[in-house]
Structure formats: structure tokens, C-alpha cells
Amino acid sequence: MRMQAITLLASLLFLASLSLAAQDVQSEQAAAKSQERITREVRHELLMLPYFGVFDYIGYKVNGGTVTLLGQVVRPTLKSDSENVVKRIEGVEKVDNQIEVLPPSTMDDRLRIRLFRAIYQYAPLQKYELGVQKPIRIIVKGGRATLEGVVDSEADKNLVGIRANGVSGLFSVTNNLQVVPSK
């Protein structure tokens, strides 16, 4: 009799631990789905900002309910607007806004325009000019350019780099473009 009671108790404890493990897996899956949803909504809200242009770059990281905003923008209002739209997303508990506002500079503004023309108005790269949101972001600070975004091929990445390096007046060009083949 005593052996049956011990066996029954051991079986109940085993079943309880299985139940808890299943609940842990379900809560982890729910958290992952919530994080995916927040990531999609953050991306959407940032792309919908009215003054988010080709000379701005905003990146983000989602870690649970905390969203960290990164990048550089030309307008100070874009920094605060991006934080405000992300704060309103359901599930976001905290926003760490690390976006840098680029200092105003006539020289940098001229370089931005020349880089835009060199890249987007070059025939083989004109396909990237289509659409409202340009896939190649041009960041200029103190005469140094950084290219962020995505292109379809390694050849396009190299061509963009060559075109950017051909713009006079730049001290350096950093090509951070990522290759994501179009489907």
C-alpha cells in the first residue's frame, strides 16, 4: 500500500512538472510572438514618419518591452517624433532614444545632394530611386559619408561605393550597405 502511494505521488509530481514545462514553452512562444509584432509595428511606424528621408537613418532593437532607437537624423523633430510613435505601440514599456541629430552644416548639405545625384541618378542604380522610401540612406557628418540600407547584389553595393567615392569634397565613405537579393 505504501509503495502504491509513493508511486502515485511520484507520478503526480512528474505530471505537474510536465504541465509547468508546457506552460513555460507556451509563455516563451507568446513572448516571441509579441516581440515579433512589436518589431513589425516599430518598423511600420518609423517608415510612416512624414519627414523621414533619404538623409536620415533610424535603426532599432527590440528586447522584450524595451525598444532602443539608433541612427542619425538631420531634423531634431524627427528624433522626438520617432520616440513618440514608438511609445504608443502596445507592449512597448520603455524607449531608449539614442538617435543622433546631425549638426547643421552647409558643406554637409551640399555633399548630401551631390551624393544623392551620384548614386540615384546614375542609370544602373536608378531602380533604387523608385518608391517613397529610398533603400540607400546617405548620412553625412563633418564631410564623412556613411551609406546605410540594402541593395540587391554585391555588384550594386560596390557600384554605389564607387559612385560615392567619386564625389569630390568627401573625406571618407563608409559603405555599410547590406545585400538582400530581391525576390
C-alpha positions in Angstrom: 0.0 0.0 0.0 2.8 2.4 0.9 4.6 1.6 -2.3 1.5 2.4 -4.3 1.1 5.8 -2.6 4.8 6.7 -3.3 4.3 5.6 -6.9 1.2 7.7 -7.2 2.8 10.7 -5.6 5.8 10.4 -7.9 3.5 10.2 -10.9 1.6 13.3 -9.9 4.8 15.2 -9.4 6.0 14.1 -12.8 2.8 15.2 -14.4 2.9 18.5 -12.6 6.4 19.2 -13.8 5.3 18.3 -17.4 2.4 20.8 -17.1 4.8 23.5 -15.8 7.2 22.9 -18.7 4.4 23.1 -21.2 3.3 26.4 -19.7 6.8 27.7 -19.9 7.0 26.8 -23.6 3.7 28.4 -24.3 4.7 31.6 -22.4 8.0 31.7 -24.3 6.1 31.3 -27.6 3.7 34.1 -26.7 6.6 36.4 -25.7 8.4 35.6 -29.1 5.1 36.4 -31.0 4.7 39.6 -29.0 8.3 40.7 -29.8 7.8 39.9 -33.5 4.6 42.0 -33.5 6.3 44.9 -31.8 9.2 44.7 -34.2 6.9 44.9 -37.2 4.9 47.8 -35.7 8.1 49.7 -34.9 9.3 49.3 -38.4 6.0 50.4 -39.8 5.6 53.4 -37.6 9.1 54.7 -38.3 8.7 54.3 -42.1 5.5 56.3 -41.9 7.1 59.3 -40.2 6.4 62.3 -42.5 9.9 63.8 -42.6 11.9 60.6 -42.6 14.0 60.9 -45.8 17.0 59.6 -47.6 19.4 61.6 -45.5 18.2 60.0 -42.2 18.9 56.6 -40.9 17.0 55.1 -38.0 17.7 51.6 -36.7 16.1 49.9 -33.7 16.4 46.9 -31.4 13.5 45.3 -29.6 14.2 43.5 -26.3 11.0 42.4 -24.7 9.1 45.6 -24.0 12.1 47.9 -24.5 12.9 49.5 -27.8 16.3 51.1 -28.5 16.3 53.6 -31.3 19.7 54.2 -33.1 20.9 56.2 -36.0 21.4 59.7 -37.3 18.8 62.3 -38.5 19.0 65.7 -40.0 16.0 67.2 -38.2 15.7 67.3 -34.3 11.9 66.9 -34.6 12.5 63.5 -36.3 14.3 62.2 -33.2 11.4 63.2 -30.9 8.7 62.1 -33.4 10.3 58.6 -33.7 10.3 58.2 -29.9 6.7 59.4 -29.6 5.3 57.0 -32.2 7.2 54.0 -30.8 5.9 54.8 -27.2 2.3 54.4 -28.4 2.8 50.9 -29.6 1.0 48.3 -27.4 3.5 46.3 -25.5 6.3 48.9 -25.5 7.2 49.7 -21.9 10.3 51.8 -22.5 12.0 53.6 -25.3 15.8 54.3 -25.2 16.3 57.0 -27.8 20.0 57.0 -28.9 19.3 58.8 -32.2 22.0 61.4 -33.0 20.9 64.7 -34.5 23.4 65.7 -37.1 24.8 69.3 -36.7 23.6 71.8 -39.3 26.3 72.3 -42.0 26.0 73.9 -45.4 29.0 71.9 -46.6 27.4 68.6 -45.4 24.1 69.6 -47.1 25.9 70.2 -50.4 27.7 66.8 -50.1 24.3 65.1 -49.4 22.8 66.5 -52.6 25.9 65.6 -54.6 25.9 62.0 -53.2 22.2 61.7 -53.9 22.8 62.7 -57.6 25.9 60.5 -58.0 24.0 57.4 -56.6 20.4 57.7 -57.5 20.7 59.4 -60.9 23.2 57.0 -62.3 21.4 54.8 -64.8 22.3 51.4 -63.4 21.2 52.5 -59.9 18.0 54.4 -60.8 15.9 51.4 -59.9 16.6 52.3 -56.2 15.1 55.7 -56.7 11.6 54.3 -57.2 9.2 54.5 -54.3 8.8 56.8 -51.4 11.3 55.2 -49.1 14.7 55.0 -50.6 16.6 51.8 -49.7 20.0 53.5 -49.7 20.4 56.1 -46.9 23.1 58.8 -47.2 24.4 60.1 -43.9 27.0 62.9 -43.9 28.6 64.3 -40.8 31.7 66.5 -40.9 32.5 65.7 -44.6 32.4 61.9 -43.9 29.7 59.9 -45.6 28.1 56.6 -44.4 25.9 54.6 -46.6 23.2 52.5 -44.9 20.4 50.3 -46.2 20.0 47.5 -48.6 20.8 46.7 -52.3 20.0 43.7 -54.5 23.5 42.5 -55.2 27.2 42.7 -54.3 27.8 44.4 -57.7 25.3 47.2 -56.8 26.9 47.6 -53.4 30.3 48.0 -55.0 28.9 50.4 -57.7 27.3 52.6 -55.0 30.6 52.7 -53.2 32.5 53.7 -56.3 30.0 56.4 -57.2 30.1 57.8 -53.6 33.9 57.8 -53.5 33.9 59.8 -56.8 32.1 62.7 -55.1 34.6 65.5 -54.5 34.9 67.1 -51.1 34.3 64.0 -49.1 37.0 63.0 -46.5 35.8 59.3 -46.4 33.0 57.0 -47.4 31.9 54.0 -45.2 29.8 51.5 -47.1 27.5 49.7 -44.7 25.0 48.6 -47.3 23.7 45.0 -46.9 23.0 42.7 -49.8 19.4 41.3 -49.7 18.5 39.7 -53.1 15.1 40.8 -54.3 12.5 38.0 -54.6 
